[in-house]
Amino acid sequence: MKTIKVTATAILAVAALVGLGACGDMSRQNRDMAIGAGAGAVGGAVLTGGSAIGTIGGAAVGGVIGNEVGKDRK
């Protein structure tokens, strides 16, 4: 059952990331932040076995990292 939950969470996070990729008018920094949040959500979900807290925490950390990376690439 945990495997299904983790897989579903990862699929939803990837789908959200792909959906955000359609926003062509986003700045590079915003796009990097969204990508970081999506990757962080997937990573957090996998590392914590699909825990909501782990997924949200991973998204938050990934978003901050992506935002910082985006600042350097302006």
PyMOL commands that set and color helices and strands:
alter all, ss='L'
color gray80, all
select helices_A, chain A and resi 2-21+28-47+52-72
alter helices_A, ss='H'
color red, helices_A
deselect
rebuild
show_as cartoon
